[in-house]
């Protein structure tokens, strides 16, 4: 039997392989993102995805300018799931559901448009849509990050960014 590349984990969440060559080693956090290689809309975008939660906290995705001053995130945090949007360092929208995202497979999505923010999960529009706010300046899609970099604990099956606003009926369809 040949075993190669084995790595013992101290925590409850697996991390990427770190070659150590007989001595302890560390590495920077995993951060998957795309910069400026996608169409950007200044007036409306939609994001949605499918994932499997293994633990609490973190976020499925985040679109931003690379800082915490301009961002939109789909988040999971204990008894809170929702869409959070910030422009110029100020909160623009916080559309949330007071429901715990249980361990298992889920779908979430959000519409981010000037004066029109909505959030859906598992085929239902959740929370109260927000009708006041602006769209953040973005040039980056971050996978497995949301709200100032909190890591998601689970598996991401899909993530979609659209440079247009989905209707509530379309958000329901893509999260069903």
C-alpha positions in Angstrom: 0.0 0.0 0.0 1.4 3.4 -1.0 0.0 6.4 0.8 1.2 9.8 -0.5 0.1 13.3 0.3 -1.8 12.5 3.5 -2.6 15.4 5.7 -4.0 15.2 9.3 -6.6 17.9 10.1 -7.1 19.3 13.6 -10.3 21.1 12.8 -13.7 19.9 11.7 -13.3 21.3 8.1 -10.8 20.0 5.5 -8.3 22.4 4.1 -6.1 22.2 1.0 -3.0 20.2 0.8 0.1 21.8 2.4 3.4 20.1 1.5 5.5 20.2 4.7 8.7 18.1 4.0 9.1 16.8 7.6 8.5 20.2 9.3 5.4 22.2 10.1 4.3 24.6 7.4 1.6 27.2 6.9 0.1 28.8 3.9 -2.2 31.7 3.0 -5.9 31.1 3.2 -7.6 29.6 0.1 -9.3 32.4 -1.9 -10.8 31.7 -5.2 -11.7 34.7 -7.2 -12.0 36.2 -10.7 -11.0 39.8 -11.4 -12.4 41.9 -14.3 -12.9 39.0 -16.6 -16.7 39.2 -16.5 -19.3 41.8 -17.6 -20.0 44.4 -15.0 -23.2 46.3 -14.6 -23.4 49.6 -12.6 -27.2 49.4 -12.2 -28.1 45.7 -11.6 -26.6 42.3 -11.0 -27.8 38.9 -9.7 -25.9 36.2 -7.9 -27.0 32.7 -6.9 -25.6 29.3 -6.1 -26.1 25.8 -4.8 -24.1 24.4 -1.9 -24.0 21.9 0.9 -23.5 23.2 4.4 -21.2 21.3 6.7 -20.9 23.9 9.5 -22.1 27.3 10.6 -20.9 30.7 9.5 -19.4 32.1 6.4 -20.8 32.8 3.0 -21.4 31.3 -0.4 -20.1 34.1 -2.4 -19.2 37.8 -2.5 -18.8 40.3 -5.3 -16.7 43.3 -4.5 -14.0 45.8 -5.5 -11.5 43.8 -3.5 -12.2 45.7 -0.3 -15.0 45.6 2.4 -16.2 49.0 1.3 -18.0 47.9 -1.9 -19.5 44.4 -1.7 -22.6 42.2 -2.0 -22.7 38.9 -0.2 -24.9 35.9 0.2 -24.3 34.9 3.9 -25.0 32.2 6.4 -24.5 33.0 10.1 -26.2 30.9 12.8 -29.9 31.9 12.7 -29.3 34.4 9.8 -29.2 33.8 6.1 -29.5 36.6 3.6 -28.2 39.2 1.2 -26.0 42.0 2.5 -24.9 44.9 0.3 -22.5 47.8 1.1 -21.4 50.8 -1.0 -18.7 53.3 0.0 -18.5 51.6 3.4 -22.2 52.1 4.2 -24.8 49.4 4.3 -27.2 49.6 1.4 -29.3 46.5 2.0 -29.7 43.8 4.5 -32.4 41.4 3.3 -32.4 38.4 5.6 -34.4 35.5 6.9 -34.5 34.6 10.5 -34.1 30.9 9.8 -31.2 28.7 10.5 -29.6 27.2 7.4 -29.4 23.6 8.4 -26.7 21.1 7.6 -27.4 19.9 4.0 -27.9 21.1 0.5 -29.3 24.6 -0.2 -29.8 27.2 -2.9 -29.6 30.9 -2.4 -29.8 33.9 -4.7 -30.0 37.7 -4.6 -31.0 40.6 -6.8 -28.8 43.7 -6.4 -30.3 46.7 -8.3 -30.6 50.4 -7.6 -33.4 50.8 -5.0 -34.3 47.1 -5.5 -32.7 44.3 -3.4 -34.3 40.9 -2.9 -33.2 37.5 -1.5 -34.5 34.0 -2.1 -33.5 30.6 -0.7 -34.7 27.1 -1.5 -37.5 28.4 -3.8 -38.9 31.1 -1.5 -38.4 34.9 -1.4 -37.3 35.6 2.2 -37.3 38.7 4.3 -38.6 42.0 3.2 -37.2 43.3 -0.1 -35.2 46.5 0.3 -36.2 49.4 -1.9 -33.5 51.9 -1.1 -29.8 51.8 -1.9 -27.2 51.7 -4.6 -25.2 49.0 -6.4 -21.6 48.7 -5.2 -18.7 49.2 -7.6 -17.4 45.7 -8.3 -14.5 44.1 -10.3 -14.1 40.8 -8.4 -16.1 37.6 -7.8 -15.0 35.8 -4.6 -16.1 32.2 -4.1 -16.2 30.8 -0.5 -16.1 34.3 1.1 -18.7 36.8 2.3 -18.9 39.8 4.6 -15.3 40.8 5.3 -13.8 37.4 4.4 -15.6 34.9 6.6 -15.0 31.4 5.2 -17.9 29.1 4.1 -17.8 25.6 5.7 -19.1 23.2 3.1 -19.2 22.3 -0.6 -20.1 24.7 -3.4 -21.8 23.0 -6.3 -22.4 26.1 -8.5 -22.2 29.8 -8.5 -23.7 32.2 -11.1 -23.1 35.9 -11.6 -25.5 37.7 -14.0 -24.9 41.4 -15.1 -28.7 42.0 -14.9 -31.5 41.8 -12.3 -33.5 38.6 -12.0 -37.2 39.0 -11.1 -38.6 37.4 -7.9 -40.1 34.7 -10.1 -36.7 34.0 -11.6 -35.0 34.0 -8.2 -37.6 31.5 -7.0 -36.9 29.3 -10.1 -33.1 29.3 -9.8 -33.2 28.5 -6.0 -35.8 25.7 -6.3 
